[in-house]
Structures are given as C-alpha cells and as structure tokens.
Amino acid sequence: MNRRLIKLTLIASALGGLAKPTGAPPDPFPIGMEGSLIVVLPGEPLKAAPVGDKSTIILRIQDMFPHGSDHRYDLRYFGFVPGEYDLGKFLRHADGTAPTNLPPIPVRIRGMLPANHDGMLIEEETGNFSLPGSYTAWLIGTGIVWGLAAWPLFLLGRKKKTSLRQAEAEPGPDLAEQLRPLIEQAANGTLDTYGRARLERMIFSHWREQLGLPEDGDMAELHHQLKAHAEAGPLLHGLEDWLHRPPGTSTVDIPTLLEPYRHPTE
C-alpha cells in the first residue's frame, strides 16, 4: 500500500512539473524563431507587456485557462538578442503594473551563427580553378538540364492531381472523434496538462465559430459564458469535476457529451 502511494505521488509530481516554471530553461530557440512554453502562474489574469523599439523579447499569450485558483498560460515568444531571459519580466497586471509574486520563467535565445564563426559570409577562393566558356553559356546550359530533369516530375504531378483532389474531398474524422481520446483520458485522470490545454483549445475554438464570438475576446469571460451554455456547459463542467476527483472515480456518459460536436447527418 505504501509503495502504491509513493508511486502515485511521483506520477502526480511529474505531471505537475509539465506546467510549472522550473529553474532550468528549456532548449534554446534561434533568434527570430517562435518559442512556446506552457506555465501555471498564481494570481489574477496577466497580459503581455507592451513592445518597445528596443525590446529584446516579444511575448504574447496564445491562450489562458483557469487552473483551480491559478491560471494556465500558453506563452509564445520571439528573441532578438542571444542570452537568457525571464519571461515573467515581460508580463503585466491588467492595470499595467509588473507582478511581484511570479516564479522564474527562464528561456534561452541563441544566435544563428556558431560561436567560433569568423564573421565571413562569403567563402574565399582557395585555388585558380575556373570553368571553361562564358558565364552566360553556363547559365543557359544549367537551365536546359534543369528543365529536362523537371519535366517528368511536372507530368507526374498532373497525373496525381485528380487523386489528390479526391483524397481532399473525403471527409476526415469529425470533432467528436478527435475529442474522444482526450475526454476518456481526462475522465480516467490520466490526461496531462498539455493534453488538457489542447482539449480546452479545441472546445473553445469550436464554440467561438459556432456562436460567432471574437477571436481576441477575454478567455476568462468566454469560459464563464460557455459554462452557462446549454450544449457547451456539460463538457466544461465535467472537466472541472474530473480535475478535483481521484483518478478513475467518475462515471461519464461520453457519447452524450460528444453529441454537440458531431457532424450533422444528412
């Protein structure tokens, strides 16, 4: 019994660590490439700090969801200067003030060139070898060879166009079938933080489209509005109930919860 309790405690700690900021930054992202990080932060909802002309980091909040008394954030960031940064310094309260109770959210930005690069962008010539004939003649010859090599590929692409269109026309699995494995894991208490964020994002995107809601609306208000909705509410209430229950103790009628997310039948 004690061994089983220790095992469950270790699993819960590992899952919780997926979303909590830690002292070790994630793998570095190159300059100008978008990085992503899912974190759980305490307190009222936060927003990204305004971007200035000399900002070394651009931070935006892709999504935000309630997480008990805290909030879970899907953070996206771009770096322009190599180094280590704390994303918490780029977050603000609704009134524009900087929060003081955040744990470190370290990230690393790396340069595009290796550390020992000599700064040369064009390789120096190491010999006196030159191609016979004029430069223009070589360009024309290369173009002809390339055209002859590409022609069979062009014909092959035309033959496949009809089959590709038919494949695109075939309907894929509806939203209900995409949601089913995530909902089953949530009901069994095996859905991790990243999976819960993905599940909520799919649900919110569906109801934004169905109800004609703006993409940039307040996430907390949208969550409250959907919980009161006759069709969206049951699944969201179920998610909150599963979060606070011991794993595997809930009885769920999954087909009924998925009914609003199925394609309409002819």
Backbone bond lengths (Angstrom), bond angles and torsions (degrees), N, CA, C in turn:
res aa  C-N    CA-C-N  psi(-1)  N-CA   C-N-CA  omega(-1)  CA-C   N-CA-C  phi
1 M - - - 1.476 - - 1.524 110.37 -
2 N 1.355 116.47 -43.15 1.458 119.97 179.52 1.517 110.90 -65.63
3 R 1.336 116.80 -38.36 1.467 119.86 179.31 1.514 110.62 -65.12
4 R 1.337 117.51 -38.83 1.460 120.66 178.65 1.524 110.56 -65.90
5 L 1.345 116.99 -39.96 1.472 120.32 179.16 1.525 110.91 -64.46
6 I 1.340 116.77 -40.85 1.471 120.47 178.51 1.520 110.36 -63.85
7 K 1.348 116.76 -40.44 1.461 120.59 -179.79 1.520 111.41 -63.74
8 L 1.338 117.01 -43.84 1.468 120.81 179.09 1.521 110.41 -64.09
9 T 1.337 117.07 -37.85 1.468 120.14 179.38 1.520 111.07 -64.68
10 L 1.344 116.91 -41.03 1.466 120.30 179.16 1.518 111.45 -65.70
11 I 1.348 117.23 -39.39 1.473 120.59 178.74 1.507 110.19 -64.58
12 A 1.349 117.22 -44.33 1.471 120.28 -179.89 1.523 110.91 -63.03
13 S 1.336 116.76 -38.53 1.465 119.66 179.23 1.510 111.21 -66.10
14 A 1.346 116.36 -38.49 1.469 119.60 179.98 1.502 111.46 -66.27
15 L 1.351 117.05 -42.55 1.467 120.34 179.09 1.510 110.74 -66.37
16 G 1.317 117.41 -40.28 1.458 119.42 179.15 1.515 111.42 -63.99
17 G 1.332 117.47 -31.55 1.446 120.19 -179.44 1.500 114.27 -70.46
18 L 1.348 118.42 -13.47 1.454 120.28 178.14 1.507 111.54 -65.82
19 A 1.332 117.91 -29.65 1.456 120.20 -173.29 1.519 113.45 -110.79
20 K 1.327 118.77 -21.15 1.464 120.51 -176.72 1.519 110.30 -78.89
21 P 1.333 118.56 139.53 1.459 119.65 174.63 1.514 110.74 -64.22
22 T 1.334 116.98 142.32 1.456 121.56 179.17 1.516 108.75 -122.93
23 G 1.333 116.25 171.10 1.446 120.17 -179.45 1.519 112.89 -71.92
24 A 1.340 119.02 -24.28 1.455 122.03 -178.37 1.517 109.70 -90.50
25 P 1.354 118.26 123.02 1.460 119.75 179.73 1.521 111.24 -70.33
26 P 1.350 118.70 154.99 1.456 121.14 176.29 1.513 110.81 -68.78
27 D 1.350 116.23 178.01 1.457 120.11 179.06 1.524 109.85 -56.77
28 P 1.344 117.41 142.00 1.475 119.58 -176.83 1.525 111.87 -67.49
29 F 1.347 115.49 147.37 1.455 122.47 175.65 1.521 109.01 -107.51
30 P 1.348 117.74 144.26 1.469 119.63 179.12 1.526 111.33 -67.37
31 I 1.318 115.64 157.69 1.460 121.70 175.55 1.526 109.81 -55.79
32 G 1.342 116.40 133.31 1.455 121.54 175.96 1.510 114.78 83.05
33 M 1.340 118.95 -7.49 1.470 122.32 178.15 1.528 108.64 -96.07
34 E 1.342 115.96 144.62 1.462 120.36 -177.29 1.523 110.37 -81.98
35 G 1.324 115.99 127.19 1.448 122.05 172.19 1.523 110.51 -102.68
36 S 1.324 117.55 159.58 1.461 121.33 179.87 1.524 109.36 -135.30
37 L 1.329 115.96 149.65 1.461 121.85 -177.77 1.518 108.19 -155.77
38 I 1.330 117.13 130.87 1.469 122.49 177.23 1.525 107.82 -104.46
39 V 1.334 116.73 122.79 1.458 121.55 -177.41 1.523 109.52 -134.92
40 V 1.325 115.75 156.11 1.467 122.92 173.62 1.521 107.12 -111.74
41 L 1.338 116.91 123.86 1.459 121.60 -175.90 1.528 109.81 -124.73
42 P 1.331 117.34 147.01 1.466 120.58 -178.56 1.525 111.31 -81.21
43 G 1.332 115.20 166.64 1.465 120.62 171.10 1.506 113.87 89.25
44 E 1.341 114.76 -170.30 1.457 122.53 -178.51 1.531 110.60 -68.85
45 P 1.355 117.16 162.43 1.468 119.73 179.77 1.524 111.52 -57.90
46 L 1.341 115.19 140.31 1.456 122.18 -179.46 1.529 110.31 -109.83
47 K 1.325 115.44 164.39 1.465 121.32 176.01 1.520 108.63 -131.96
48 A 1.341 115.70 163.42 1.461 120.25 179.35 1.526 110.18 -73.78
49 A 1.330 115.95 143.59 1.464 120.81 178.38 1.527 110.17 -68.64
50 P 1.326 117.69 149.38 1.468 120.11 177.57 1.527 111.07 -59.95
51 V 1.339 115.07 151.16 1.462 121.49 -178.78 1.523 109.20 -94.62
52 G 1.321 117.31 130.12 1.458 121.89 177.58 1.518 111.71 -106.50
53 D 1.347 116.50 175.02 1.459 121.01 -178.51 1.520 112.08 -64.09
54 K 1.348 117.71 -27.55 1.459 120.93 -175.98 1.532 111.79 -109.90
55 S 1.328 117.74 21.40 1.462 121.09 -179.62 1.529 109.95 -66.26
56 T 1.320 116.43 132.30 1.461 120.91 176.29 1.516 112.09 -91.34
57 I 1.319 117.50 -16.48 1.468 123.80 177.57 1.526 108.33 -133.26
58 I 1.333 116.37 135.25 1.468 121.47 169.14 1.527 106.89 -109.02
59 L 1.321 116.52 119.78 1.462 122.13 -177.99 1.524 109.05 -116.40
60 R 1.345 115.01 136.33 1.463 119.53 172.56 1.529 108.65 -136.39
61 I 1.327 115.74 154.77 1.463 121.72 179.55 1.520 107.45 -102.31
62 Q 1.348 115.53 109.47 1.460 120.42 -179.08 1.526 111.25 -70.14
63 D 1.328 116.94 -44.12 1.469 121.68 179.83 1.519 108.63 -152.10
64 M 1.342 115.54 155.88 1.461 121.78 176.65 1.521 107.60 -142.40
65 F 1.341 116.97 134.19 1.462 121.93 -178.71 1.530 109.72 -134.28
66 P 1.331 118.05 146.23 1.470 119.86 172.45 1.519 110.85 -61.56
67 H 1.294 117.46 143.62 1.464 123.72 179.76 1.528 107.40 -140.48
68 G 1.339 115.75 79.39 1.454 119.47 -172.77 1.524 109.87 66.25
69 S 1.335 117.11 -125.22 1.469 120.77 175.98 1.526 111.58 -89.00
70 D 1.339 118.24 -3.61 1.460 122.38 179.14 1.526 110.03 -104.70
71 H 1.322 116.16 -167.34 1.463 121.88 176.11 1.528 108.75 -136.64
72 R 1.325 115.44 142.10 1.463 121.52 177.11 1.526 108.64 -103.63
73 Y 1.339 115.55 131.28 1.459 121.67 -174.99 1.529 109.97 -118.59
74 D 1.339 115.01 138.77 1.465 121.98 169.30 1.526 106.29 -102.02
75 L 1.343 116.93 98.31 1.460 122.59 -173.82 1.527 110.37 -92.08
76 R 1.322 116.80 137.62 1.474 123.07 173.69 1.533 108.01 -123.32
77 Y 1.339 116.74 136.69 1.457 118.82 -174.95 1.532 111.12 -144.34
78 F 1.346 115.30 148.96 1.453 123.77 174.15 1.532 107.61 -120.80
79 G 1.331 117.35 137.23 1.449 120.82 176.23 1.519 111.00 -112.98
80 F 1.333 116.59 144.78 1.457 121.81 -179.09 1.525 112.52 -117.53
81 V 1.323 118.07 -10.99 1.457 122.52 178.65 1.530 107.46 -133.42
82 P 1.344 119.31 127.74 1.465 120.44 179.89 1.521 111.43 -59.23
83 G 1.336 115.91 147.21 1.453 120.99 177.47 1.515 111.54 147.00
84 E 1.334 116.67 -176.09 1.456 123.10 177.58 1.523 108.82 -103.58
85 Y 1.348 116.12 139.32 1.459 121.72 -176.28 1.530 109.17 -135.53
86 D 1.324 114.88 155.04 1.467 122.88 174.27 1.532 107.07 -108.51
87 L 1.361 116.33 109.29 1.465 119.74 -177.14 1.526 111.97 -63.24
88 G 1.342 117.35 -21.08 1.463 119.54 178.11 1.526 112.54 -61.28
89 K 1.344 117.34 -26.70 1.459 120.32 179.26 1.519 112.27 -75.61
90 F 1.340 117.06 -7.83 1.456 121.30 179.58 1.529 111.56 -109.28
91 L 1.342 117.07 19.52 1.464 122.92 176.50 1.531 109.07 -113.31
92 R 1.316 115.68 151.80 1.456 121.09 -178.62 1.536 109.99 -139.01
93 H 1.350 115.13 154.09 1.461 120.93 169.88 1.524 109.21 -70.83
94 A 1.336 116.02 170.66 1.468 120.29 179.95 1.519 111.98 -60.86
95 D 1.360 117.86 -28.79 1.461 120.50 179.84 1.527 112.83 -87.16
96 G 1.337 117.66 4.89 1.455 121.43 176.54 1.511 114.89 92.75
97 T 1.335 119.28 -4.77 1.457 121.24 -179.41 1.530 110.48 -81.79
98 A 1.329 116.14 153.82 1.463 121.66 -179.53 1.531 110.13 -80.92
99 P 1.326 118.80 134.28 1.470 120.70 177.56 1.529 110.80 -70.85
100 T 1.329 115.64 150.93 1.465 120.39 -177.54 1.527 112.26 -118.70
101 N 1.319 117.90 -1.42 1.467 120.43 -174.28 1.522 112.44 -114.08
102 L 1.340 118.51 22.30 1.459 120.58 -176.23 1.525 110.85 -92.19
103 P 1.335 117.33 141.97 1.467 119.61 171.22 1.527 109.34 -72.80
104 P 1.328 118.36 162.20 1.474 120.08 178.31 1.536 111.04 -61.75
105 I 1.338 115.85 141.37 1.468 122.06 175.70 1.532 106.15 -124.56
106 P 1.342 118.69 75.98 1.473 120.45 -171.79 1.529 112.40 -77.84
107 V 1.321 116.89 140.29 1.461 123.89 171.66 1.528 107.53 -138.16
108 R 1.334 115.58 159.62 1.460 120.78 179.54 1.521 110.33 -125.08
109 I 1.326 116.13 139.27 1.462 122.94 176.77 1.522 107.30 -117.25
110 R 1.332 116.54 130.48 1.468 119.69 179.63 1.522 110.09 -116.36
111 G 1.334 115.76 156.83 1.449 121.61 178.82 1.523 111.72 -76.52
112 M 1.322 115.47 166.64 1.458 120.77 -179.41 1.529 111.68 -82.15
113 L 1.360 118.27 -27.34 1.461 122.24 -178.43 1.523 110.27 -96.86
114 P 1.330 118.86 148.66 1.471 120.86 177.63 1.514 111.58 -63.16
115 A 1.340 116.28 158.21 1.464 121.13 -175.02 1.525 112.10 -63.61
116 N 1.335 118.37 -31.53 1.466 121.21 -177.61 1.520 112.92 -95.05
117 H 1.345 118.16 19.16 1.461 120.66 -179.01 1.526 110.03 -68.68
118 D 1.366 116.36 139.64 1.457 120.46 -175.82 1.523 113.83 -86.11
119 G 1.334 118.20 1.61 1.456 121.73 177.68 1.513 114.52 90.07
120 M 1.346 118.62 -7.87 1.455 121.47 -179.87 1.516 109.99 -80.69
121 L 1.334 116.70 128.77 1.460 121.51 179.62 1.523 112.22 -98.27
122 I 1.354 118.88 -12.10 1.460 123.40 177.81 1.522 107.33 -127.00
123 E 1.341 115.93 129.44 1.448 119.57 -179.36 1.526 110.56 -70.02
124 E 1.324 115.65 139.77 1.449 120.48 176.88 1.523 110.18 -75.13
125 E 1.348 115.80 147.65 1.452 120.47 176.68 1.520 109.19 -71.84
126 T 1.334 116.65 133.57 1.466 121.16 -177.80 1.520 112.77 -105.71
127 G 1.323 117.94 -2.06 1.461 120.06 -178.82 1.513 110.84 -151.49
128 N 1.330 116.10 -179.62 1.459 121.84 -179.37 1.507 112.31 -105.62
129 F 1.356 116.97 18.58 1.460 119.79 -178.57 1.525 110.33 -69.63
130 S 1.311 117.66 134.85 1.466 122.35 177.06 1.509 109.57 -139.74
131 L 1.335 116.15 149.71 1.453 121.44 -179.69 1.523 109.86 -81.29
132 P 1.353 117.01 141.99 1.459 119.42 178.08 1.516 110.95 -71.79
133 G 1.340 117.17 153.85 1.448 121.30 178.21 1.511 111.58 87.15
134 S 1.345 115.30 173.03 1.455 120.71 -178.50 1.518 111.22 -80.79
135 Y 1.341 114.76 158.65 1.479 121.18 178.39 1.525 110.87 -62.19
136 T 1.340 117.29 -40.29 1.471 121.41 -179.60 1.519 111.29 -62.81
137 A 1.326 115.96 -41.27 1.468 119.53 -179.96 1.518 111.33 -63.13
138 W 1.340 115.39 -41.01 1.463 118.26 177.65 1.524 111.87 -64.66
139 L 1.333 117.90 -38.14 1.460 120.09 177.26 1.518 111.60 -63.20
140 I 1.334 116.54 -44.20 1.473 120.23 179.19 1.524 110.88 -62.54
141 G 1.344 116.21 -43.82 1.459 119.30 179.96 1.520 112.32 -63.70
142 T 1.333 115.58 -41.77 1.473 119.37 178.48 1.519 111.19 -63.00
143 G 1.350 116.68 -39.87 1.464 120.24 178.71 1.513 112.08 -63.01
144 I 1.340 117.23 -40.09 1.468 120.51 179.54 1.520 110.52 -65.26
145 V 1.340 117.11 -45.03 1.465 120.51 179.44 1.521 111.23 -62.14
146 W 1.330 115.47 -42.29 1.475 119.26 179.80 1.530 110.53 -63.50
147 G 1.339 116.75 -41.45 1.466 120.38 179.90 1.518 112.35 -63.26
148 L 1.344 116.39 -42.19 1.470 119.79 178.84 1.524 111.16 -64.65
149 A 1.344 116.49 -37.11 1.467 119.60 -179.89 1.523 111.82 -72.52
150 A 1.342 116.79 -32.88 1.467 119.82 -176.57 1.523 113.01 -82.27
151 W 1.331 118.50 -20.51 1.468 120.43 -175.54 1.537 112.95 -59.76
152 P 1.351 120.15 -46.21 1.480 118.45 177.02 1.528 112.89 -59.55
153 L 1.341 116.47 -36.50 1.460 118.99 178.64 1.520 111.12 -65.58
154 F 1.343 116.75 -36.56 1.465 120.51 177.76 1.524 111.04 -63.77
155 L 1.341 116.53 -43.82 1.468 120.13 178.99 1.525 110.87 -64.70
156 L 1.328 116.28 -40.87 1.471 119.95 178.65 1.520 111.25 -62.83
157 G 1.342 116.43 -38.93 1.466 119.89 178.33 1.515 112.40 -63.95
158 R 1.340 117.71 -37.43 1.469 120.30 178.32 1.524 111.27 -65.61
159 K 1.336 116.67 -36.66 1.460 119.40 -179.69 1.526 111.46 -68.56
160 K 1.331 115.95 -34.13 1.461 119.76 -177.33 1.520 113.18 -83.20
161 K 1.349 117.94 -10.45 1.461 120.43 -173.53 1.522 111.26 -61.68
162 T 1.364 116.66 -41.66 1.460 119.89 -178.17 1.522 110.98 -65.25
163 S 1.356 116.82 -44.17 1.464 119.25 -179.05 1.527 111.38 -66.66
164 L 1.356 117.17 -34.66 1.459 119.91 177.77 1.515 111.14 -66.29
165 R 1.347 117.05 -40.49 1.458 119.72 178.16 1.512 111.48 -63.57
166 Q 1.342 116.24 -38.89 1.462 119.05 178.06 1.518 110.70 -65.07
167 A 1.345 116.09 -39.75 1.467 118.77 179.81 1.516 111.19 -66.31
168 E 1.350 117.00 -38.24 1.457 119.51 179.24 1.513 111.70 -67.84
169 A 1.361 116.22 -29.97 1.461 119.36 -177.85 1.522 112.44 -74.24
170 E 1.351 117.02 -22.16 1.457 119.59 -179.37 1.520 109.84 -69.96
171 P 1.307 118.22 127.58 1.464 120.18 -178.37 1.520 111.76 -68.39
172 G 1.321 116.67 139.63 1.458 121.31 176.26 1.525 110.40 -87.92
173 P 1.312 117.22 -173.06 1.470 120.10 178.88 1.522 110.85 -64.23
174 D 1.350 116.54 138.57 1.458 119.13 -179.42 1.529 109.62 -73.63
175 L 1.336 114.86 174.00 1.465 120.18 -174.78 1.520 111.05 -61.01
176 A 1.325 116.75 -34.24 1.465 119.88 -178.91 1.524 111.05 -60.03
177 E 1.346 117.20 -42.78 1.459 120.19 -179.83 1.528 111.63 -70.37
178 Q 1.341 117.88 -30.47 1.460 120.46 176.25 1.533 110.92 -70.99
179 L 1.342 116.35 -34.10 1.459 120.35 -178.91 1.525 112.81 -78.09
180 R 1.349 117.40 -27.52 1.465 121.22 -170.53 1.535 113.42 -53.98
181 P 1.361 120.53 -51.71 1.477 117.93 -177.77 1.521 112.96 -63.31
182 L 1.339 117.21 -34.66 1.467 119.41 179.12 1.523 111.08 -68.43
183 I 1.348 116.52 -40.41 1.463 120.31 179.70 1.529 110.54 -66.82
184 E 1.329 116.99 -40.09 1.467 119.56 178.46 1.531 110.97 -62.29
185 Q 1.345 116.90 -41.17 1.473 119.34 177.22 1.527 111.01 -65.25
186 A 1.353 116.80 -40.74 1.463 119.59 179.94 1.531 110.38 -63.15
187 A 1.329 116.99 -42.81 1.461 120.21 -178.88 1.526 111.74 -65.79
188 N 1.355 116.44 -31.43 1.460 120.53 179.65 1.520 113.24 -86.15
189 G 1.355 116.72 -4.90 1.453 120.43 -179.81 1.515 114.12 78.36
190 T 1.361 117.90 20.45 1.469 121.22 -178.71 1.517 112.40 -110.47
191 L 1.336 119.15 5.18 1.467 121.55 -178.87 1.521 109.59 -83.79
192 D 1.348 116.83 123.83 1.464 119.81 -179.13 1.532 110.71 -79.68
193 T 1.330 115.52 177.70 1.464 120.79 -175.39 1.518 111.53 -62.96
194 Y 1.333 117.27 -41.74 1.472 119.60 179.66 1.528 110.54 -63.95
195 G 1.349 117.41 -40.87 1.464 120.23 178.82 1.514 111.90 -65.01
196 R 1.347 117.49 -38.29 1.469 119.88 177.88 1.526 111.05 -64.98
197 A 1.340 116.69 -40.48 1.460 119.83 178.13 1.530 110.43 -63.00
198 R 1.327 117.16 -41.24 1.473 120.95 178.82 1.529 110.74 -65.39
199 L 1.336 117.15 -41.45 1.454 120.91 178.71 1.525 111.16 -62.41
200 E 1.330 117.29 -47.59 1.465 120.19 -179.69 1.520 111.48 -65.34
201 R 1.355 116.61 -36.29 1.467 119.38 179.27 1.532 110.85 -63.82
202 M 1.350 117.57 -40.30 1.471 121.55 179.05 1.533 110.50 -65.65
203 I 1.343 116.19 -41.32 1.467 119.62 -179.91 1.521 110.29 -65.78
204 F 1.344 116.87 -46.78 1.466 120.04 -177.60 1.525 111.29 -64.91
205 S 1.331 117.77 -40.38 1.465 120.29 179.65 1.528 110.41 -63.42
206 H 1.336 116.56 -39.49 1.464 120.18 179.69 1.526 111.34 -62.32
207 W 1.339 116.17 -46.28 1.465 118.27 -176.06 1.526 111.90 -77.78
208 R 1.320 118.77 -26.47 1.467 119.68 171.48 1.536 110.04 -58.84
209 E 1.342 115.63 -44.16 1.459 119.75 -179.01 1.528 111.12 -70.50
210 Q 1.336 116.70 -42.22 1.461 120.31 -177.73 1.524 112.02 -66.16
211 L 1.321 117.25 -38.33 1.463 121.47 -174.91 1.527 113.05 -98.08
212 G 1.338 117.59 0.33 1.456 120.53 178.99 1.512 113.20 65.62
213 L 1.358 117.51 38.40 1.460 121.09 -177.99 1.532 109.93 -89.74
214 P 1.327 118.81 151.22 1.476 121.06 -178.38 1.522 111.35 -69.43
215 E 1.350 115.39 146.81 1.459 121.21 -179.13 1.523 112.35 -67.93
216 D 1.333 116.97 -30.43 1.459 119.92 -175.14 1.530 112.57 -99.39
217 G 1.335 117.84 22.54 1.461 120.57 179.52 1.523 112.09 -71.03
218 D 1.322 116.29 165.91 1.457 122.41 -179.62 1.533 109.66 -68.44
219 M 1.365 117.08 125.76 1.462 121.09 -174.71 1.526 111.60 -66.78
220 A 1.330 117.20 -40.22 1.464 118.96 -179.92 1.529 110.63 -64.52
221 E 1.328 117.91 -39.93 1.456 120.92 178.46 1.520 110.82 -67.70
222 L 1.350 117.35 -39.32 1.463 120.74 177.64 1.527 110.17 -62.95
223 H 1.342 117.14 -42.84 1.463 120.89 178.69 1.522 110.69 -60.03
224 H 1.328 117.18 -44.37 1.463 121.36 179.44 1.533 110.60 -64.84
225 Q 1.327 117.35 -40.80 1.463 121.80 -178.59 1.528 111.25 -66.18
226 L 1.336 117.37 -41.52 1.459 120.22 -178.30 1.533 111.55 -72.36
227 K 1.342 117.39 -31.45 1.460 118.85 177.23 1.522 111.64 -62.98
228 A 1.340 116.94 -29.04 1.455 120.83 179.28 1.521 112.35 -87.38
229 H 1.341 117.82 -5.53 1.469 121.37 -177.99 1.527 109.70 -77.97
230 A 1.339 115.98 141.93 1.465 120.61 -174.05 1.524 112.48 -62.72
231 E 1.346 118.42 -36.27 1.456 120.97 -176.81 1.527 112.17 -97.66
232 A 1.311 118.11 -37.17 1.466 120.65 -178.83 1.521 111.92 -79.19
233 G 1.329 117.73 -29.56 1.455 121.71 -173.33 1.523 116.03 -59.64
234 P 1.358 119.63 -45.33 1.468 119.19 -174.91 1.527 113.57 -56.90
235 L 1.340 117.93 -42.39 1.461 119.59 -177.81 1.532 111.44 -69.48
236 L 1.332 118.35 -39.14 1.457 120.82 179.07 1.529 111.32 -68.08
237 H 1.342 116.71 -39.73 1.466 119.19 175.23 1.528 110.38 -62.82
238 G 1.342 115.95 -37.89 1.456 119.49 178.36 1.511 112.38 -62.77
239 L 1.333 117.49 -40.64 1.462 121.14 179.14 1.534 111.24 -61.01
240 E 1.337 116.10 -43.87 1.462 119.14 179.04 1.529 111.27 -65.63
241 D 1.320 115.95 -37.25 1.460 119.88 -179.97 1.530 110.35 -66.84
242 W 1.344 118.22 -41.50 1.465 121.57 -179.17 1.517 110.99 -67.86
243 L 1.353 117.51 -30.97 1.459 121.16 -178.57 1.529 111.36 -63.68
244 H 1.337 116.58 -32.82 1.470 120.23 -175.09 1.525 112.85 -102.77
245 R 1.322 118.70 0.88 1.465 121.01 177.41 1.528 110.41 -94.85
246 P 1.335 117.05 154.16 1.465 118.72 170.54 1.525 109.52 -62.38
247 P 1.343 118.98 144.09 1.463 121.65 -177.73 1.522 112.16 -54.54
248 G 1.342 116.03 134.90 1.456 122.47 174.09 1.506 115.75 78.55
249 T 1.334 119.71 13.41 1.470 120.84 -177.21 1.525 112.89 -104.32
250 S 1.330 118.77 -1.57 1.464 120.10 -177.07 1.529 110.40 -96.11
251 T 1.324 115.95 146.94 1.461 122.83 174.87 1.515 108.21 -106.87
252 V 1.335 117.16 117.58 1.456 121.41 -169.82 1.522 110.03 -124.46
253 D 1.353 116.29 132.86 1.457 122.04 172.06 1.527 107.26 -94.24
254 I 1.339 115.71 82.62 1.466 120.40 -173.25 1.519 112.42 -61.95
255 P 1.358 121.68 -43.60 1.478 119.27 179.32 1.527 113.04 -56.71
256 T 1.336 117.26 -37.84 1.471 119.37 179.23 1.518 111.05 -68.12
257 L 1.344 118.36 -41.02 1.460 121.04 178.88 1.526 112.03 -64.56
258 L 1.345 116.63 -30.97 1.466 120.60 -176.67 1.521 113.43 -86.30
259 E 1.318 118.21 -10.40 1.462 121.01 -174.52 1.535 112.91 -55.60
260 P 1.351 120.84 -42.85 1.484 119.35 -179.86 1.524 113.85 -67.13
261 Y 1.347 117.93 -10.15 1.457 120.20 -174.83 1.537 112.25 -105.99
262 R 1.335 117.59 9.72 1.460 120.60 179.63 1.510 110.80 -90.24
263 H 1.359 115.85 154.74 1.455 120.20 174.34 1.527 108.71 -64.44
264 P 1.339 118.34 140.75 1.469 119.29 174.63 1.523 110.27 -65.09
265 T 1.319 116.11 137.92 1.463 120.27 179.53 1.520 110.19 -81.79
266 E 1.345 115.31 153.72 1.458 119.63 179.54 1.524 110.02 -68.28
